[in-house]
Amino acid sequence: MKYVSTRDTEKNPLSVSSAEAIKRGLAPDKGLFMPTEIPTLTKDDLKALMNMPYEERAADILSRFLTDYDKDTLLLDCRSAYAEDRFPGGAAPLLDIGDGIYSLELWHGPTCAFKDMALQIMPRLLSRALTMTGEKRLAHILVATSGDTGKAALEGYRDVPGVKITVFYPVDGVSTMQKRQMTTQEGENVNVCAVRGNFDDAQNGVKAIFADASLAARAEENGFFFSSANSINWGRLAPQIVYYVSAYCDLVKNGTIALGDKANVCVPTGNFGNIFAAYIAREMGLPLGKLICASNANCVLTDFIRTGVYDRTRPFYKTMSPSMDILISSNLERLLYLLGGASLTADCMAQLAECGKYEAPADLMQKLRAVFAGYYCTEEETAKTIRASFEGRKYLCDTHTAVGLGAAQKYRAESGDTRPIILASTASPYKFPADVCASLGKPVDTDEPAEILDALKNAGGTEIPAPLARTLTLPVRFTKVVDAPDMPNVIFD
């Protein structure tokens, strides 16, 4: 299987292997790599997958996209990535939380966020890719994060041979615990820096570095090249497809639905990667119905789905769900490419860069709305959902999962669709303890992470995850703060 750029309109487009696409991260024309075809899943395939543990499901799905990788090696890597010591109790458990909603808990990994599901396997994929492509240079991973990707990438790439990683985060745009996780990160090959501004400033800064030929030449002179661990890299996105297939298999296996029956999916998302992975699973043949795209107050995706106009020139809100505080949803580009082609995608991305907005054609939006529904939750609605979930369902969820749960309930009420909903639960509530406590009506009056975690433990009656408790014992290593234009200096310094 070959990979091409979402923006390549040439008659003979750049075509690379999956290993090359994963190594590069971003295409030379600033587009995103996409496979030239979507592999299929049959009923017999799903029957076989139902009887496999998660790591075998992952190896099977990944092997359909990464055809240049050795299948046996992929299985070994998946077994290592999703081992019990990294995901105690198993990866991606599906929990019935009532009313036909099933929480797909993606946060049982080493950093307590869904990004672990991809970023425990991705470093292994990149390491293999470097060998497969004969690469001798060091890979310098650049990451812009709204909170969870940064820590998951740092942990995944920590002390991986042949790799360095630099993570940029908005200085006031992550939770206290997310900041603590990143600034105390262990490892000899890691670097963390705060950026004045919001996530989009950090993300645009990283994209500008990738697009700067002079910086690429300077890196070459110093024996390294740039790559990415954000979901713009196919090696980050492909593993996310797996857990939607796995969740569906579990619904069938536990008797909730019959094989072939459809289930809906609801995903709280800002960068669109997590829900786009569900779309790819659907395109493979997984029996999924509606894909419910859940946004917080930064509802650029909800507005796009409803109006066809993508407009980032709007007020930016800092919310209690900071990982979704995003106005430029990078992975939406991949959906535009699949529905409208490379030429349209290139035009839309040019308009976005120049004017801050674009309008998708009516026929494309008709196809999009046949699959996607867009809803958003205000801060007040998010807080009410957390409290109602805990008091009514006895289920304690984080601020992002609450946005998803609120959106799922709005979709149900508006559409009358009673099919089961797989809700992507993206983080442990202990990653956002102050806001969860406040939502439960038990606000905390302290800035000390340990005291905030204890307050949530007392309020929610659950245990503090071991990885987060350990973070409190580590010294802070990274304190640097820069303006976005100074980000290249951080890398070369």
C-alpha positions as CSV (number, residue, x, y, z in Angstrom):
1,M,0.0,0.0,0.0
2,K,1.3,3.5,-0.9
3,Y,0.7,6.8,0.7
4,V,0.1,10.2,-1.0
5,S,-0.4,13.8,0.1
6,T,-3.9,15.2,0.7
7,R,-2.8,18.3,-1.3
8,D,-0.9,16.7,-4.2
9,T,-2.7,17.5,-7.5
10,E,0.1,16.3,-9.8
11,K,-0.8,13.6,-12.4
12,N,2.1,11.5,-10.9
13,P,1.9,12.4,-7.2
14,L,4.5,11.6,-4.6
15,S,3.9,8.0,-3.6
16,V,5.7,6.5,-0.6
17,S,5.6,3.4,1.6
18,S,4.0,3.5,5.1
19,A,7.5,3.4,6.7
20,E,8.5,6.5,4.7
21,A,5.2,8.3,5.5
22,I,5.7,7.6,9.2
23,K,9.3,8.7,9.1
24,R,8.5,12.0,7.4
25,G,5.3,12.8,9.3
26,L,4.3,15.6,7.0
27,A,4.3,15.6,3.2
28,P,6.7,18.1,1.4
29,D,3.7,20.2,0.2
30,K,2.5,20.5,3.8
31,G,-0.3,18.0,3.2
32,L,-1.0,15.0,5.3
33,F,-0.2,11.5,4.1
34,M,-3.2,9.2,3.3
35,P,-3.3,5.6,2.0
36,T,-4.2,5.2,-1.6
37,E,-6.9,2.7,-0.6
38,I,-8.9,1.7,2.5
39,P,-8.7,-2.0,3.3
40,T,-11.9,-3.9,4.0
41,L,-13.2,-5.7,7.0
42,T,-15.7,-8.6,6.4
43,K,-18.0,-10.3,8.8
44,D,-15.6,-13.2,8.9
45,D,-12.8,-10.8,9.8
46,L,-14.8,-9.4,12.7
47,K,-15.7,-12.9,13.9
48,A,-12.0,-13.7,14.1
49,L,-11.1,-10.4,15.8
50,M,-13.8,-11.0,18.4
51,N,-11.8,-13.9,19.8
52,M,-8.5,-12.1,20.0
53,P,-7.0,-10.0,22.8
54,Y,-6.5,-6.3,22.1
55,E,-2.8,-6.6,21.1
56,E,-3.7,-9.2,18.4
57,R,-6.5,-7.0,17.1
58,A,-4.1,-4.1,16.9
59,A,-1.5,-6.1,14.9
60,D,-4.2,-7.4,12.5
61,I,-5.7,-3.9,11.8
62,L,-2.3,-2.2,11.5
63,S,-1.0,-4.9,9.2
64,R,-3.7,-4.0,6.7
65,F,-2.4,-0.4,6.4
66,L,1.3,-0.9,7.1
67,T,1.9,-3.6,4.4
68,D,5.6,-3.0,4.2
69,Y,6.0,-4.0,7.9
70,D,6.6,-7.6,8.9
71,K,3.4,-9.0,10.4
72,D,5.2,-11.1,13.1
73,T,7.3,-8.1,14.1
74,L,4.1,-5.9,14.3
75,L,2.6,-8.5,16.6
76,L,5.6,-8.5,18.9
77,D,5.6,-4.7,19.0
78,C,1.9,-4.6,19.8
79,R,2.3,-7.2,22.6
80,S,5.0,-5.0,24.1
81,A,3.1,-1.7,23.7
82,Y,-0.2,-3.0,25.2
83,A,1.3,-5.2,27.9
84,E,-0.2,-5.5,31.3
85,D,2.5,-3.4,33.0
86,R,1.6,-0.5,30.7
87,F,-2.2,-1.0,30.6
88,P,-3.1,-2.7,33.9
89,G,-6.4,-4.6,33.4
90,G,-6.1,-4.4,29.7
91,A,-6.2,-1.7,27.0
92,A,-9.5,0.0,25.9
93,P,-12.1,-1.6,28.2
94,L,-15.7,-1.0,27.3
95,L,-18.0,-0.1,30.3
96,D,-21.8,0.0,30.3
97,I,-22.7,3.3,32.0
98,G,-26.5,3.1,31.3
99,D,-29.0,4.2,28.8
100,G,-27.4,2.4,26.0
101,I,-24.1,4.3,26.3
102,Y,-20.9,2.4,26.6
103,S,-17.7,4.2,27.8
104,L,-14.7,3.2,25.8
105,E,-12.1,4.0,28.5
106,L,-8.9,4.8,26.6
107,W,-7.0,6.2,29.5
108,H,-5.6,3.2,31.4
109,G,-2.1,3.6,30.0
110,P,1.0,5.2,31.5
111,T,-0.1,8.8,31.2
112,C,-3.8,8.4,31.9
113,A,-5.0,9.8,28.5
114,F,-6.2,8.3,25.2
115,K,-3.0,9.4,23.5
116,D,-1.3,6.4,25.1
117,M,-3.2,4.1,22.8
118,A,-1.3,5.3,19.9
119,L,1.9,6.7,21.4
120,Q,2.9,3.4,23.1
121,I,3.1,1.7,19.7
122,M,4.1,4.7,17.5
123,P,7.7,4.9,18.7
124,R,8.2,1.3,17.7
125,L,6.7,2.0,14.3
126,L,9.1,4.9,13.8
127,S,12.1,3.0,15.0
128,R,11.3,0.2,12.5
129,A,10.7,2.8,9.8
130,L,14.2,4.4,10.3
131,T,15.8,1.0,9.8
132,M,13.5,0.0,6.9
133,T,14.3,3.2,5.0
134,G,18.0,3.1,5.7
135,E,17.9,6.3,7.7
136,K,21.2,7.2,9.4
137,R,20.2,10.6,10.8
138,L,18.7,11.2,14.2
139,A,15.0,11.8,14.1
140,H,14.0,14.9,16.1
141,I,10.3,14.7,17.0
142,L,8.4,18.0,17.2
143,V,5.1,18.0,19.1
144,A,2.6,20.8,19.7
145,T,0.2,19.8,22.5
146,S,-3.0,21.0,24.1
147,G,-2.1,18.8,27.1
148,D,-2.3,15.1,26.6
149,T,-0.3,14.4,23.5
150,G,2.8,16.0,24.9
151,K,3.1,13.8,27.9
152,A,2.1,10.6,26.0
153,A,4.7,11.4,23.3
154,L,7.4,12.2,25.9
155,E,6.7,8.9,27.7
156,G,6.5,6.9,24.5
157,Y,9.7,8.2,23.0
158,R,11.7,8.5,26.2
159,D,15.2,7.1,25.7
160,V,14.3,5.5,22.3
161,P,17.5,5.1,20.4
162,G,18.0,7.4,17.4
163,V,15.3,9.8,18.5
164,K,15.0,13.1,20.3
165,I,11.8,14.8,21.1
166,T,10.8,18.5,21.8
167,V,7.3,19.3,23.1
168,F,5.7,22.7,23.0
169,Y,2.6,23.6,25.0
170,P,0.6,26.8,25.5
171,V,1.8,28.3,28.8
172,D,-1.7,28.9,30.3
173,G,-3.6,26.4,28.1
174,V,-3.1,23.1,30.0
175,S,-4.3,21.8,33.4
176,T,-2.0,21.9,36.4
177,M,-1.6,18.1,36.3
178,Q,-0.9,18.1,32.5
179,K,1.8,20.7,33.1
180,R,3.2,18.8,36.0
181,Q,3.4,15.6,33.9
182,M,5.3,17.3,31.1
183,T,7.7,19.5,33.2
184,T,8.8,16.5,35.3
185,Q,9.4,14.2,32.4
186,E,12.3,11.8,32.8
187,G,14.6,10.8,30.0
188,E,17.9,11.9,28.4
189,N,16.4,12.7,24.9
190,V,13.4,14.8,25.9
191,N,12.8,18.6,26.0
192,V,9.8,20.6,27.0
193,C,9.0,24.3,26.4
194,A,6.0,26.5,27.0
195,V,4.8,28.9,24.4
196,R,3.1,32.3,25.0
197,G,-0.3,32.0,23.4
198,N,-2.8,29.2,22.7
199,F,-2.5,25.8,21.2
200,D,-3.0,27.0,17.7
201,D,0.0,29.3,18.2
202,A,2.1,26.3,19.2
203,Q,0.8,24.1,16.4
204,N,1.3,26.8,13.8
205,G,4.9,27.2,15.1
206,V,5.6,23.5,14.6
207,K,4.0,23.5,11.1
208,A,6.2,26.6,10.2
209,I,9.3,24.7,11.3
210,F,8.4,21.7,9.1
211,A,7.7,24.0,6.1
212,D,11.0,26.0,6.5
213,A,13.6,24.7,4.0
214,S,16.4,26.6,5.7
215,L,15.7,25.0,9.0
216,A,15.6,21.6,7.4
217,A,19.0,22.3,5.8
218,R,20.3,23.4,9.2
219,A,19.0,20.3,10.8
220,E,20.7,18.2,8.0
221,E,24.0,19.9,8.8
222,N,23.6,18.9,12.4
223,G,22.8,15.3,11.5
224,F,19.1,15.1,12.2
225,F,15.7,15.7,10.5
226,F,12.3,16.7,11.8
227,S,9.3,14.3,12.2
228,S,6.0,14.5,14.1
229,A,4.2,12.6,16.8
230,N,0.9,14.6,16.5
231,S,-2.0,13.0,14.7
232,I,-0.9,14.7,11.5
233,N,1.5,11.6,11.3
234,W,-0.2,8.5,10.0
235,G,1.7,6.4,12.5
236,R,-0.1,8.2,15.3
237,L,-3.6,8.0,13.6
238,A,-3.6,4.4,12.4
239,P,-3.4,2.8,15.9
240,Q,-6.5,4.8,16.9
241,I,-8.6,3.0,14.3
242,V,-8.0,-0.2,16.3
243,Y,-9.9,0.7,19.4
244,Y,-13.2,1.4,17.5
245,V,-12.9,-2.0,15.9
246,S,-12.2,-3.5,19.3
247,A,-15.1,-1.7,20.9
248,Y,-17.5,-3.0,18.3
249,C,-16.2,-6.5,18.7
250,D,-16.7,-6.3,22.4
251,L,-20.3,-5.1,22.0
252,V,-21.0,-8.1,19.8
253,K,-19.1,-10.5,22.1
254,N,-21.0,-9.4,25.2
255,G,-24.4,-9.8,23.5
256,T,-25.3,-6.1,23.3
257,I,-25.8,-6.2,19.5
258,A,-25.7,-8.9,16.8
259,L,-22.9,-9.0,14.3
260,G,-23.8,-6.6,11.5
261,D,-26.0,-4.3,13.7
262,K,-24.9,-0.7,13.8
263,A,-23.6,1.2,16.7
264,N,-23.0,5.0,16.9
265,V,-19.9,6.6,18.1
266,C,-19.4,9.9,20.0
267,V,-16.0,11.5,20.3
268,P,-15.0,14.6,22.1
269,T,-12.4,16.1,19.8
270,G,-10.6,19.3,18.8
271,N,-8.1,18.3,16.2
272,F,-10.5,15.8,14.6
273,G,-8.0,12.9,14.6
274,N,-9.8,10.7,17.1
275,I,-13.1,10.9,15.3
276,F,-11.5,10.6,11.9
277,A,-10.1,7.3,13.0
278,A,-13.6,6.1,13.7
279,Y,-14.6,7.3,10.2
280,I,-11.8,5.2,8.7
281,A,-13.0,2.1,10.6
282,R,-16.5,2.8,9.2
283,E,-15.1,3.0,5.7
284,M,-13.3,-0.3,6.2
285,G,-16.8,-1.9,6.7
286,L,-17.2,-1.7,10.5
287,P,-20.9,-1.4,11.1
288,L,-21.0,2.1,12.6
289,G,-23.9,4.4,12.2
290,K,-23.7,8.1,13.1
291,L,-20.4,9.6,14.2
292,I,-21.2,12.3,16.8
293,C,-18.5,15.1,16.9
294,A,-18.5,16.7,20.3
295,S,-17.0,20.2,20.9
296,N,-16.6,22.5,23.9
297,A,-17.2,26.3,23.7
298,N,-14.6,26.4,20.9
299,C,-17.2,24.9,18.6
300,V,-15.6,25.4,15.2
301,L,-16.2,21.8,14.2
302,T,-19.9,21.9,15.2
303,D,-20.4,25.0,13.2
304,F,-18.6,23.6,10.2
305,I,-20.8,20.4,10.2
306,R,-23.9,22.5,10.5
307,T,-23.1,25.3,8.1
308,G,-20.4,24.1,5.8
309,V,-18.2,27.1,6.7
310,Y,-15.0,26.5,8.6
311,D,-14.1,29.8,10.3
312,R,-11.2,30.0,12.8
313,T,-11.5,33.9,13.0
314,R,-13.6,33.7,16.2
315,P,-13.1,34.3,19.9
316,F,-10.9,31.7,21.6
317,Y,-12.0,30.3,24.9
318,K,-10.0,28.7,27.6
319,T,-12.2,26.0,29.0
320,M,-12.1,23.2,31.6
321,S,-11.6,20.8,28.7
322,P,-8.3,22.3,27.4
323,S,-7.2,19.5,25.1
324,M,-10.1,20.6,22.9
325,D,-9.3,24.3,23.0
326,I,-8.4,24.3,19.3
327,L,-9.6,26.4,16.4
328,I,-7.5,24.7,13.6
329,S,-8.5,21.1,13.4
330,S,-5.7,19.6,11.3
331,N,-7.2,16.2,10.6
332,L,-10.3,17.6,9.0
333,E,-8.0,18.0,6.0
334,R,-8.0,14.2,5.6
335,L,-11.8,14.0,5.5
336,L,-11.9,16.8,2.9
337,Y,-9.5,14.8,0.8
338,L,-11.5,11.6,0.9
339,L,-14.8,13.4,0.2
340,G,-13.6,16.1,-2.3
341,G,-10.2,15.2,-3.6
342,A,-6.7,16.8,-3.5
343,S,-7.5,19.9,-5.6
344,L,-10.4,21.0,-3.4
345,T,-8.4,20.2,-0.2
346,A,-5.4,22.3,-1.4
347,D,-7.7,25.2,-2.2
348,C,-9.5,25.0,1.2
349,M,-6.2,24.9,3.1
350,A,-4.9,27.8,1.1
351,Q,-8.0,29.8,2.0
352,L,-7.7,28.9,5.6
353,A,-4.1,30.0,5.7
354,E,-4.8,33.3,3.9
355,C,-8.3,34.3,5.1
356,G,-8.9,32.1,8.2
357,K,-11.9,30.5,6.7
358,Y,-13.3,28.4,3.8
359,E,-16.7,27.1,2.6
360,A,-17.1,23.5,1.5
361,P,-19.3,22.7,-1.5
362,A,-22.9,21.7,-0.8
363,D,-22.5,18.2,-2.3
364,L,-19.5,17.5,-0.1
365,M,-21.4,18.6,3.0
366,Q,-24.3,16.4,2.0
367,K,-22.0,13.4,2.1
368,L,-20.4,14.6,5.3
369,R,-23.7,15.1,7.2
370,A,-24.8,11.6,6.1
371,V,-22.2,10.3,8.5
372,F,-21.4,13.1,11.0
373,A,-23.5,15.1,13.5
374,G,-22.0,18.0,15.4
375,Y,-22.9,19.1,18.9
376,Y,-21.2,21.2,21.6
377,C,-21.5,21.8,25.3
378,T,-21.0,25.0,27.2
379,E,-18.9,25.1,30.4
380,E,-22.1,25.1,32.5
381,E,-23.4,22.0,30.6
382,T,-20.1,20.2,31.0
383,A,-20.1,20.8,34.7
384,K,-23.8,19.6,35.0
385,T,-23.0,16.5,33.0
386,I,-20.1,15.5,35.3
387,R,-22.3,15.9,38.4
388,A,-25.3,14.2,36.9
389,S,-23.2,11.3,35.7
390,F,-21.6,10.8,39.1
391,E,-24.9,11.2,41.0
392,G,-27.1,9.3,38.6
393,R,-24.9,6.8,36.9
394,K,-22.3,6.4,39.7
395,Y,-19.8,7.2,36.9
396,L,-17.0,9.7,37.5
397,C,-15.8,11.2,34.2
398,D,-13.3,13.9,33.2
399,T,-14.2,17.2,31.6
400,H,-13.6,16.0,28.0
401,T,-15.6,12.8,28.4
402,A,-18.4,14.9,29.9
403,V,-18.5,17.0,26.7
404,G,-18.9,13.8,24.8
405,L,-21.5,12.4,27.1
406,G,-23.5,15.7,26.9
407,A,-23.3,15.7,23.1
408,A,-24.4,12.1,23.0
409,Q,-27.5,12.9,25.1
410,K,-28.3,15.9,22.9
411,Y,-28.1,13.8,19.8
412,R,-30.3,11.1,21.3
413,A,-32.9,13.7,22.3
414,E,-32.9,15.5,18.9
415,S,-32.7,12.5,16.6
416,G,-34.6,9.8,18.4
417,D,-31.9,7.3,17.4
418,T,-31.8,4.6,20.1
419,R,-28.8,2.6,18.7
420,P,-26.0,1.9,21.3
421,I,-23.4,4.7,21.5
422,I,-19.7,4.0,22.0
423,L,-18.5,7.0,23.9
424,A,-14.7,7.7,23.6
425,S,-13.6,8.4,27.2
426,T,-10.4,10.3,26.6
427,A,-8.8,11.0,30.0
428,S,-8.8,10.1,33.7
429,P,-10.8,12.6,35.8
430,Y,-7.6,12.9,37.9
431,K,-5.9,14.8,35.0
432,F,-8.4,17.6,35.6
433,P,-9.1,17.2,39.3
434,A,-9.8,20.9,40.2
435,D,-12.5,21.3,37.6
436,V,-14.1,17.9,38.3
437,C,-14.2,18.7,42.0
438,A,-15.8,22.1,41.3
439,S,-18.4,20.4,39.0
440,L,-19.3,18.0,41.8
441,G,-20.0,21.0,44.0
442,K,-16.8,20.6,46.1
443,P,-14.4,23.2,44.8
444,V,-10.8,23.2,46.1
445,D,-9.0,26.3,47.3
446,T,-5.4,25.3,46.6
447,D,-2.8,25.2,43.7
448,E,-0.9,22.2,45.1
449,P,-1.4,19.2,42.8
450,A,-1.2,16.7,45.7
451,E,-3.9,18.4,47.6
452,I,-6.1,18.7,44.5
453,L,-5.8,15.0,43.8
454,D,-6.6,14.1,47.4
455,A,-9.7,16.4,47.2
456,L,-11.0,14.5,44.1
457,K,-10.2,11.2,45.8
458,N,-12.3,12.2,48.7
459,A,-15.1,13.6,46.6
460,G,-15.3,10.8,44.1
461,G,-14.4,7.8,46.2
462,T,-11.9,6.5,43.6
463,E,-8.2,5.9,43.7
464,I,-5.6,8.2,42.3
465,P,-3.9,6.5,39.3
466,A,-0.4,5.4,40.1
467,P,1.3,7.2,37.2
468,L,-0.2,10.6,38.4
469,A,0.7,9.9,42.0
470,R,4.3,9.2,41.0
471,T,4.5,12.5,39.1
472,L,4.1,14.3,42.3
473,T,7.4,12.8,43.6
474,L,9.5,14.0,40.6
475,P,11.4,17.3,40.4
476,V,10.5,19.9,37.8
477,R,13.0,19.8,35.0
478,F,11.6,22.2,32.3
479,T,10.7,25.8,33.0
480,K,11.4,27.6,29.7
481,V,8.8,29.9,28.1
482,V,9.2,31.5,24.7
483,D,7.2,33.4,22.1
484,A,6.1,31.3,19.0
485,P,8.7,32.9,16.7
486,D,11.5,31.7,19.0
487,M,10.5,28.0,18.8
488,P,13.3,27.1,16.3
489,N,15.9,28.4,18.7
490,V,14.7,26.0,21.4
491,I,15.4,23.1,19.1
492,F,18.8,24.2,17.9
493,D,19.9,25.4,21.3
